[in-house]
Amino acid sequence: MRKKIESKTRESAYTIMLLLLSIFTAIGQTGLEGKVVEVSFRADVIQYSTVAVYSGEEFISGTETDMNGKFYICNLEPGFYSIRISSIGFVSMEIMDVIVHQGRITKMDFAMSIGLLSCSPTIIPYEIPLIDVFNTSSGKTFTSRDIRRMVR
């Protein structure tokens, strides 16, 4: 009887440890992912482009796009970053003030123009997307006027 209880206790402890590990792994998914394509066709992916993440002038992380033009940069701290994209035969780009949220993957796709490499990249301000594809909940914003109407 005692061995049976110890066995069940051990199984429960392993289950709890696995559950906690999976929760911490899911929470730690903070990063950036996307695709780099050619601007005029949008179907032509740009392979092996360099995608670099900067905080101010400090290099934080970087990667290359794969054969499908896709990239993934993980383990970023939440905050504001500049993303620099370059590839041979294309005009370099820099997206300023990209927001990376805690526990979420920021999705960004880039369309590059064919052209010569230049010393200064094309600088584009970051625009917050109207629809957040990673937010699966809905909500409503209440103004002070709405709250006053509720009280009456």
C-alpha positions in Angstrom: 0.0 0.0 0.0 2.8 2.4 0.9 4.6 1.7 -2.4 1.5 2.4 -4.3 1.1 5.8 -2.5 4.8 6.7 -3.1 4.4 5.7 -6.8 1.3 8.0 -7.2 3.1 10.8 -5.4 6.1 10.5 -7.7 3.9 10.4 -10.8 2.1 13.5 -9.6 5.4 15.3 -8.9 6.6 14.5 -12.4 3.4 15.7 -14.0 3.5 19.0 -12.1 7.2 19.5 -13.1 6.3 18.8 -16.8 3.4 21.2 -16.6 5.5 24.0 -15.1 8.3 23.4 -17.7 5.8 23.7 -20.5 4.3 26.9 -19.1 7.7 28.5 -18.7 8.7 27.5 -22.2 5.5 29.0 -23.6 5.9 32.2 -21.7 9.5 32.6 -22.9 8.6 32.9 -26.6 9.5 36.5 -27.1 10.9 37.3 -30.5 10.5 38.3 -34.1 9.5 36.4 -37.2 8.6 37.2 -40.8 9.3 36.9 -44.5 11.4 39.0 -46.9 10.1 39.3 -50.5 10.8 41.4 -53.6 8.6 44.5 -53.7 7.3 44.4 -57.2 6.1 40.8 -57.3 5.7 40.0 -53.6 5.7 36.3 -54.6 9.5 36.2 -55.1 11.1 35.5 -51.8 14.6 36.8 -51.1 16.8 34.0 -49.9 19.7 34.5 -47.5 19.0 38.2 -46.6 20.5 39.5 -43.4 18.1 40.5 -40.7 19.7 42.3 -37.7 18.1 43.6 -34.5 19.6 46.8 -32.9 18.8 48.7 -29.7 20.0 52.1 -30.6 23.4 51.5 -32.2 24.0 48.2 -30.2 23.7 45.0 -32.1 21.4 42.6 -30.2 20.8 39.6 -32.5 20.6 38.6 -36.2 19.9 35.9 -38.6 19.6 35.0 -42.3 16.4 34.2 -44.2 16.0 30.6 -45.3 15.3 29.3 -48.8 11.6 30.4 -48.4 12.6 34.0 -47.4 11.5 33.3 -43.8 13.4 34.3 -40.6 13.0 33.8 -36.9 14.8 35.6 -34.1 14.1 34.4 -30.6 15.0 35.3 -27.0 14.6 39.1 -27.4 13.9 41.2 -24.3 10.6 43.2 -24.5 11.2 46.7 -25.8 11.8 48.9 -28.9 14.2 47.8 -31.6 15.4 48.8 -35.0 15.4 46.1 -37.6 17.9 46.3 -40.5 17.5 44.1 -43.6 20.1 43.8 -46.3 20.7 41.6 -49.3 23.0 41.7 -52.3 21.2 43.4 -55.2 18.6 45.1 -53.1 18.3 48.4 -51.3 18.8 48.0 -47.6 16.0 48.8 -45.2 15.7 49.9 -41.5 12.5 49.8 -39.6 12.6 52.0 -36.5 11.0 51.6 -33.1 9.6 48.1 -33.6 7.7 47.0 -30.5 8.5 43.5 -29.1 6.0 42.4 -26.4 6.7 40.0 -23.5 5.7 36.4 -24.3 4.7 37.2 -27.9 6.2 36.8 -31.3 6.1 40.0 -33.4 5.4 39.2 -37.0 6.9 41.5 -39.7 7.1 41.0 -43.4 9.5 43.1 -45.5 9.3 44.0 -49.2 12.7 45.0 -50.6 13.4 47.0 -53.8 15.9 45.9 -56.4 18.8 48.4 -56.4 22.4 49.0 -55.5 23.6 48.7 -52.0 24.1 52.1 -50.4 25.8 53.3 -47.3 22.6 54.5 -45.8 19.5 52.2 -45.7 15.9 53.3 -46.5 14.5 54.3 -43.1 10.9 53.4 -42.5 8.9 54.2 -39.3 7.2 51.2 -37.7 3.4 51.2 -37.9 1.4 49.2 -35.3 -0.7 46.7 -37.2 -4.5 47.3 -37.1 -5.1 43.6 -36.4 -2.9 41.6 -34.0 -3.0 38.0 -35.4 -1.5 36.7 -32.2 -4.2 38.2 -29.9 -7.0 35.6 -29.7 -9.2 37.5 -27.3 -11.6 40.4 -27.9 -12.3 43.5 -25.8 -13.8 46.9 -25.7 -12.4 50.2 -24.6 -14.7 52.3 -22.4 -14.4 56.1 -22.3 -15.2 58.2 -19.2 -18.5 59.1 -20.9 -19.4 55.4 -21.2 -18.6 54.8 -17.5 -20.7 57.8 -16.4 -23.7 56.4 -18.4 -23.3 53.0 -16.7 -23.5 54.6 -13.2 -26.9 56.3 -13.9 
